[in-house]
Amino acid sequence: MELKNLRLRKNEERRIKNGHLWVYSNEVDNQISPLKDFQVGELVKVVANTGKPLGVGYINPNNLLCTRLLSRDHRSTIDRSFFVHRFNIAKSLRDRVFKTPFYRAVYGESDNLPGLIVDRFGEHLVVQITTAGMEALKPSIIDALTKVFKPQSILLRNDANSRKAENLANELEQALGNTPDVLSIEENDTQFLIHPHSGQKTGWFYDHRVSRQQIAQYVQGKRVLDVFSYIGAFGIQMANASADSVWCVDISGKALDELEQNAELNKVAEKVTCIEGDAFSAMTELKQAGEKFDVVIVDPPAFIKKKKDHKQGLRAYRKVNDAAMRLLSKDGILLSASCSMHLKESELEDCLRAGSRHLDKTLQIIEQCHQGQDHPIHPAIPETRYIKGFISRVLSA
């Protein structure tokens, strides 16, 4: 079936030509291709104002970000074979990097599959579909995932907040097989039990895999504090890396219960102390109690979810890093991370600089942290580069 043309206004094709995959509604020539003529999720041929084809994408005419490109070949048929090809390309990268089948298998725009996230937990896949266009292609996606990865199960965790913008219902759907309530996974030679049906996002965060390897070099025989610990991705790995003791802080009692199970699984339970509560309050109480740590890890949730949150979120990053530095011993190591897409790396660095000067400490940045290889960065789409972090040495003046 011939796809309808979505014609752009004059000179609005430059971003697409530079490698981006998004078209905004104010870039569309509404006289020639009125947005009201398109259905939500419909496949379209994107063309420049001159009529030159730019590729094939899907459209949501009700959104400011109205079209996402799937292929630069305007003759492409978006079907099962298309997704098999794309999944094989994505898998080939992961197979080159990882020895075991535990990784983010598909990372949206960076794998040229906008609106689709797939995490692989051994023989089980957990999928997030965030756009109406990808939702319309769901049967082909499931068939192609089944062919390429040959999983025992596929669980659709379609409960992300981003679905609201696409007017999609939040739902959990078992698309293939039966995904267990608890899965056993491996990261950096550490075992974890995760909960794919009820855990945050897909049940696990692979994005800091490399950061966890980096900070593990500094913890042998040391006293470690892991703030915003969730189920122990950092903390349990630090205990496995021969930390003397690991204190874990999280506001969720359920997450800490699961963290303790993971400590038992790795036979490091005697090293781990859990503190349930708000991170800022917990750090204040630890300071008042005179506690000091050789290594502090601060990996908070996104304090800046939207651009309008920037000023308030920046204050939160400054506050949390200030609190972390107050708990460091004289020659301590701080890992400070952010998953806020709207926080610049330079702004996080400035939080560390300002915090160290406020406390009359000398700060040396010794390593930078970035997302792992299964979260490749699309050079034309800054939003795909969301993880940033610094490992710093903090010296008393």
N, C-alpha and C positions, 0 to 999 in steps of 0.2 A: 504493500500500500504506500502510495506517495505521501510523504510527510509535508505538512504545511510549512511555509517559510515564515520565520520570525526575522523581520528585517530591522537592522540597527540604523540609528540616525547617523548622519555624516560624521566620520572620524571616530565613532564610538567603538570601532573594532580594534583599536590600538592595544587595549589591555589583553584582549583575547590573543592577538598576534604575538604579544610578549610572553604568552604562556599561561595566563590566568584561565580559569574555567567558569567564571561567574559572569552573568549578565544581569544588570539591574533594570528595573522597569522604566526608569527615566532615560535609559539608553536605547529604548525601542522606538522605532518609527511608528507611532500609533495611527498615523494616517493610512499607511500602506498595510500594516499588519496589526490591527487593533487587538489589544490584549483580551478584550471581552470575547473575542472570537475563539479563544483557546480554552480547552478543558484542563482542570487541575490534573497534573501527572502526565499529560499528553507528551509524546515524543515530537520534537520539532527539528526542522533544519534551520540552523542559524546562518544568516547571510549578511554580508556587509551592505552598506547603503548602495554600493555599486552593483549589487546582485551577486558578488563573488561568494561562493559557499565557504563557511568557516568551520562547519562541523555539525554534529547531531547532539542534541541534549534533550532534557525534559523540562517542562515548564510548570510553574504555579503562578498564574496571572494575578493572584491576590496578594502576592508578597513583593516587597521592594527588591529582594534578591529573587528574581523571578525565574531564572534559567541557569541550569548547571550543565556544562558540556560533558558528554560521555566519550565522544570520539571526534577527532579532527578530520576524519574521512567522512564526508557527507553522504557517501554511498553505503556506510556501515548499516548493517541490520542488527538491532539490539535484541538479541535472543540468547538462548542457552549457550550456543557456540561462542558468542561474543564474551559471555561471562566466563566460560571455561578457559578461553584464551587469556583473559585478564587475571584470573585466579592462578593460572599456571605461571604467569610472569611474576606475580606477587610471591608465590610459593618458592620460586627459584631463588629469590633473594634470601628469604628466611632459611632455606636449606643450606645456603652457602655459609651462613653465619652461626646457626644454632645446631648443636648436636642432638638435642632432644626436641620433641614436638610441642613446646610450650612457648607461645609467642603471639603477638598481634599479627594475624594472618592477612588482614586487609585494613588499611588505614586511610579510608575516605579519599579525599582529593589527591593525596600523595601517591596513591596507587591508581589514580585516574578513575576512581569509583566514588564520586561525591555522594554523600548520604548513606554510606555503608561502612560499618565497622564489624570486623569478625575477629574474635579472640579464640585461639586454639588451646585447648587444655587436653593434650594427648589425643584420645579418640573421640573427644567431644568438642563441638563448636558452639560458641555463644555469640549471637548476632544482634546488632543494633541497626535498625533501619530508621533514619531520621527525616526522610523527605517523602512527599507524596509520589514523586516520580519513581523512586526506588520501591516504594510500596506497591506500585502498579506492576513492577517487574518481579515481584517476589517469587512466583512459581519458577521462573527461569533461574533466579539466583539460587534457590534451594536445590534445584536439579543440578546446577553447575557445581555448587559446593560439594554435593554428594559424589559427583564424578571425580573431582580433583582431589579431595581430601579423604574420601571413603570413610567418613566418620560413623561411629555407632549412634550418635545423636546430634541433632541440631536444635538448640533452644533459641527462640526469638525473644530477647529482652527489650521489647518495644515499649519502654516506659520512661524514656529520656524526656526531660523538660522541653527539648528542642522540637519535639513532635507537635507541641501545642501551636507553634507558629505556622505549622503546615495543616492545622486543623485535623490532626490524626489522633485517634483514640490511643490511650495507653493500655497495653495488654502484654501478657506473657503467653506465648504460643509454642507448643511442642511441634516443630515442623518435621522432625524425623526421630524415630526411636524414642527412648526414654532417658532423659538427662537425670542422673541421680541428684538428690538433694545436696550431697556432699561429694566433692571431687578431690582427688589427690593430685597435686601438681609439684613441679620442681623448678626452682630458680637458683642459679649460682650454687649448685650442689646442696641446696637446702629444700626440705620437704614442707609442703603446706597443705592444709585442708581448707578448701574454699567452698562457698555456698552460692552457686550460680543463679539459683532462683531468687534469692533474697539479699545477696550481698550488694555493695555499692557498684554501680555501672554493670559490668559483666561478672562481678564477683572478685576481680583482681585488677591490679594496676601494674602492667608490664613496663610502663614508660620509664621508671627509675631503675631498671635492672643494672645499667652501667654505673649509675651513681652509687648503688649499693656495693658494687665491686670496688669503686674508688675509695669510699670511706672505710671499708673493711681493712684497708692497709694500716689504719691509724689506731685500731682499737685493742690490739693484743695486750692483755693484762691491765686494761683500762676500765674506768668506771664510766658508763655510757648512759645518757638520757635521750630517749626517743620520744619527741613530742608530736602529737597527732599520729599516734602509732598505728591506728586501725587494727588489723589482725596480725601485725608483727612483721611486715615485709622487710623493714629496716632492722627492727629490734632483734628478731630471731636470727637473722643473718649475722648480726654483730656478735651475738652469743656464740654462734657457730664459728665465728672468726677469732675465737679465744678472748673475747672481752671478759674481764673479771666479773662484772655485774652489769645488768641492763635494766634501767627503770623505764617503764612505758606509760605514757599519759594519753588517755583518750576520753572523750565525753560519753562514748557509748559503752555501757556495761556489756552488751551483747558482743561487741567487737573484742573487748578484753577477755571475755570468756573464750572466744575462738582463738585469741592470741595464746592463752594459757594452754589450750589443746595443742596448738602448734609448737609451743615450748616442750610439752611432754613428748610429742612426736619426734622431736629432734634431740631429746634427752638433755635439754638445757634448762629445765624448769627451775632448778635450784639457783640459777643465775638471775632469774627474771622477777622483777617486782612491778605490779600493775597499780596505777593510780587512776581511778575513775573521776573525771571532772573536767570542767572548762580549763583549757590550756593556760590561759592567762592567770586564773585564780590558782591553779596547781603550781605554776612556776613561782608565783608570789609566796605561797606557803612553803615551798622548798627553800626559797631564799631566806625566809624568816626562821626556818629550822636549821639554817647554817649548812645546808647540803651543798656540795661542790662536785663537779663532774669533769673528767678529762676530755670527754667528747660529748657534744650536744648536737642532735639532729633535729632540725625544724623543717617539716614538710607539710605546711598547712593546706587546707582546701583553698580553692580560688577565692581570695578576698576581693578581687575585682572581676565580677562576672560580666558586667556591662560597662561601657565607657562612662556612663553617668556615675558609676561607683568608684571612679578612679581616685578622687581626693580622699575619700573615707578609707578605701582599701589601702592606699599608700601609708596612711597613718597606722593601720593595723600591722602592716609589714614592719614598719619602724618599731612599733611597740613590741612585737613578738621577738624581734632580733635583739632589741635592747634587753628584754627579760632573759633571753638565752645567754647573752654575754655575761650577765650578772651571776649566772650559775656556773661559769667556767672556772676551772682552776687556773693557776698563774700562767701556765704555758699550754692553754687548752686549744682544742680543735672544734670549729663550728662548721657544720654543713647547713647552709641556709638555702632553701629551694622555693620555687614558686611554679604553680601550674596555671597562673593567670595569663591568658593570651594578651590581655591589655596592659600588662606590666612589662616595661622594657627592661632588658638585662642591665642597662646602665642605671636604671632607677633602683633595682635591687642592690646593685653595687653601692650606690649612694646611701641606701639605708644602712648598710654595713659600715661604711666610712663614718657616717654621722653618729651612729650608735657607739662606735669605738671611741670617737673623740669626746662624746658626751660623758663617757665613763672613764676618760683619761687613759685609754688603752691604745696600744699599737696593734694594727691589724695588717697581716700579710695574706694576700690571696695566693694560695698555692696550687689550686686546681679549679677548673670550671666544669660544671655538670650540664649535660644535655640529654635529651631523650634518646632511647636506644635505637638500634638499627632497624627494628621492626616498626619504628615510627619515623620513616624517612621524611625529610623536609622537602616540600615543593618550593623551589626557589622563587617562583612567581607569586606564591600565596603565603604571606607572612603568618597567617592564622595557623598554619600547620607547624610552626615553630613555637610551641607553647611552654615547654619545659625549660627552665633555666635555673642555675644554681651555682654556688661558690663554696668551696672548701677553704676555710681560712684558719690561720694560726692567730690566736688572740693573746697578746702579751701584756702583762701589767706594766705600767709605766715605771 
